[in-house]
Amino acid sequence: MSAFVAIITVTVRQTLRLRRALGLLLLSGSAAAMYLLFMVATRNSTNSAAAQIEEGIEVSIGMTIGVFMNIVVPVVTLIIATSVMGDERRDNTMSFLVLRPIRRVVIAGAKVVAAFIEALIINGIGAAAFGILVAIKTETFSYFVPLLVGTAVATAAYAALFVPLGYLLKRATLIGLTYVLVWENGIAAAVPALSSLSPWRIGASAIAALAPRDFQELVGNEFGLGAIDPGAGGAVAKAMVLMVVCSALMASILRRRDLAS
């Protein structure tokens, strides 16, 4: 087994403990739970089938942006990503890793990928549950894959940003929440030109590009993409660039710091 794969495997085992995973799964499934309540509340609706489907689409779009992409994905990824290297540094176990003949870029890259895999497992389960309920309500699975792709893109971008944050700062979770709530949902929302610095908007742009036309027409400006144009390829490329850049940054930091002492 290569060092890269070994570090990923050990990291996932160490940080994705059962109690934490169950708690994060509850958070990840919150959007699905809310949508299920909506389905139950409207099951006896007297509206036509077409009107009910349209209502289901509108509610699903609002919950995708307002709950899942805006809150669930960043918070779940933040909790996981900040612990990937932050826990090792606080527990003084990082020295056991860096003393081995492993290049720092391999360590940093493996940690970022591990955070992405862990967060994607949790976020993906929540997205799948939510997407299945939307498919049942709207009688089409055409929104399912776009939701999963957008979730993966946003998760990758957040993981790339939050792994270095967890290593460098003691209160990384609080600072990460401030970034999500103040920067992304405040400043970036008010200044469209800054929307490209918002990972959930990058993920939402992939959803907007892949979703069926009827979804896109109902979305209108609700996606809040700002200056970002819908596009799956561009969204994936941005997330991958972020992972590479942040891994390189993390490797540079590891080279400059004496962690073996």
VENHUTA-V738030 format. One record per pair of residues at least 4 apart in sequence whose C-alpha atoms are under 7 Angstrom apart, sorted by the first residue. I is the first residue (numbers start at 1). GAP is how many residues later the second one is. If there is no record, write none. Layout:
((I | GAP) (I | GAP))
This chain:
((1 | 4) (1 | 5) (2 | 4) (3 | 4) (4 | 4) (4 | 102) (4 | 103) (4 | 106) (5 | 4) (6 | 4) (7 | 4) (7 | 103) (8 | 4) (8 | 102) (8 | 103) (8 | 106) (9 | 4) (10 | 4) (11 | 4) (11 | 73) (11 | 103) (12 | 4) (12 | 102) (12 | 106) (13 | 4) (15 | 68) (15 | 69) (16 | 4) (16 | 5) (16 | 102) (17 | 4) (18 | 4) (19 | 4) (20 | 4) (21 | 4) (22 | 4) (23 | 4) (24 | 4) (24 | 52) (24 | 98) (25 | 4) (25 | 97) (26 | 4) (27 | 45) (28 | 44) (28 | 94) (28 | 95) (28 | 98) (29 | 4) (29 | 97) (30 | 4) (31 | 4) (31 | 32) (31 | 36) (31 | 37) (31 | 99) (32 | 4) (32 | 94) (32 | 97) (32 | 98) (33 | 4) (34 | 4) (35 | 4) (36 | 4) (36 | 97) (37 | 4) (38 | 4) (39 | 4) (47 | 4) (47 | 5) (48 | 4) (49 | 4) (50 | 4) (51 | 4) (52 | 4) (53 | 4) (53 | 84) (53 | 85) (54 | 4) (55 | 4) (56 | 4) (56 | 81) (56 | 82) (57 | 4) (57 | 81) (57 | 158) (58 | 4) (58 | 160) (59 | 4) (60 | 4) (60 | 74) (61 | 4) (61 | 158) (62 | 4) (63 | 4) (63 | 5) (64 | 4) (64 | 5) (65 | 4) (65 | 5) (65 | 158) (66 | 4) (67 | 4) (67 | 5) (68 | 4) (68 | 5) (69 | 4) (69 | 131) (70 | 4) (70 | 130) (71 | 4) (72 | 4) (73 | 4) (73 | 50) (73 | 82) (74 | 4) (74 | 84) (75 | 4) (76 | 4) (76 | 43) (77 | 4) (77 | 42) (77 | 78) (77 | 81) (77 | 82) (78 | 4) (78 | 84) (78 | 95) (78 | 98) (79 | 4) (79 | 94) (80 | 4) (80 | 35) (80 | 39) (81 | 34) (81 | 78) (81 | 81) (81 | 82) (81 | 85) (82 | 4) (82 | 80) (82 | 81) (82 | 83) (82 | 84) (82 | 85) (82 | 90) (82 | 91) (83 | 4) (83 | 83) (84 | 27) (84 | 31) (84 | 79) (85 | 4) (85 | 78) (85 | 81) (85 | 82) (86 | 4) (86 | 80) (86 | 81) (87 | 4) (88 | 4) (88 | 5) (88 | 6) (89 | 4) (89 | 5) (89 | 78) (94 | 4) (94 | 165) (95 | 4) (95 | 164) (95 | 165) (98 | 162) (99 | 161) (102 | 4) (103 | 4) (104 | 4) (104 | 147) (104 | 150) (104 | 151) (105 | 4) (105 | 142) (105 | 143) (105 | 146) (106 | 4) (107 | 4) (108 | 4) (108 | 139) (108 | 142) (108 | 143) (109 | 4) (109 | 138) (110 | 4) (111 | 4) (112 | 4) (112 | 47) (112 | 48) (112 | 51) (112 | 135) (113 | 4) (114 | 4) (115 | 4) (115 | 44) (116 | 4) (116 | 39) (116 | 40) (116 | 43) (117 | 4) (118 | 4) (119 | 4) (119 | 36) (120 | 4) (120 | 32) (120 | 35) (121 | 4) (122 | 4) (123 | 4) (124 | 4) (124 | 24) (124 | 27) (125 | 4) (126 | 4) (127 | 4) (127 | 20) (127 | 21) (128 | 4) (129 | 4) (130 | 4) (131 | 4) (131 | 12) (131 | 13) (131 | 16) (132 | 4) (132 | 12) (133 | 4) (134 | 4) (135 | 4) (135 | 5) (135 | 6) (142 | 69) (142 | 70) (143 | 4) (143 | 68) (144 | 4) (145 | 4) (146 | 4) (146 | 60) (146 | 61) (146 | 64) (146 | 65) (147 | 4) (147 | 60) (148 | 4) (149 | 4) (149 | 57) (150 | 4) (150 | 53) (150 | 54) (150 | 56) (150 | 57) (151 | 4) (151 | 52) (152 | 4) (153 | 4) (153 | 50) (153 | 82) (153 | 83) (153 | 86) (154 | 4) (154 | 45) (154 | 46) (154 | 48) (154 | 49) (155 | 4) (156 | 4) (156 | 83) (157 | 4) (157 | 42) (157 | 82) (157 | 85) (157 | 86) (158 | 4) (158 | 41) (159 | 4) (160 | 82) (160 | 83) (160 | 86) (161 | 4) (161 | 85) (162 | 4) (163 | 4) (164 | 4) (164 | 86) (165 | 4) (165 | 7) (166 | 6) (171 | 4) (172 | 4) (173 | 4) (174 | 4) (175 | 4) (176 | 4) (177 | 4) (178 | 4) (179 | 4) (179 | 5) (180 | 4) (180 | 5) (181 | 4) (181 | 5) (182 | 4) (182 | 5) (183 | 4) (183 | 5) (184 | 4) (184 | 5) (184 | 14) (185 | 4) (186 | 4) (187 | 4) (188 | 4) (188 | 6) (188 | 7) (189 | 6) (192 | 34) (192 | 35) (193 | 33) (193 | 34) (195 | 6) (195 | 30) (195 | 31) (195 | 32) (195 | 33) (196 | 6) (196 | 32) (198 | 4) (199 | 4) (200 | 4) (201 | 4) (201 | 24) (202 | 4) (202 | 33) (203 | 4) (203 | 32) (204 | 4) (204 | 19) (205 | 4) (205 | 20) (205 | 23) (205 | 24) (205 | 25) (205 | 26) (205 | 27) (205 | 30) (206 | 4) (206 | 24) (206 | 25) (206 | 26) (206 | 29) (207 | 4) (208 | 8) (208 | 22) (209 | 21) (209 | 22) (209 | 23) (210 | 22) (211 | 4) (211 | 5) (212 | 4) (213 | 4) (214 | 4) (215 | 4) (216 | 4) (219 | 4) (231 | 4) (232 | 4) (233 | 4) (234 | 4) (235 | 4) (236 | 4) (237 | 4) (238 | 4) (239 | 4) (240 | 4) (241 | 4) (242 | 4) (243 | 4) (244 | 4) (245 | 4) (246 | 4) (247 | 4) (248 | 4) (249 | 4) (250 | 4) (251 | 4) (252 | 4) (253 | 4))
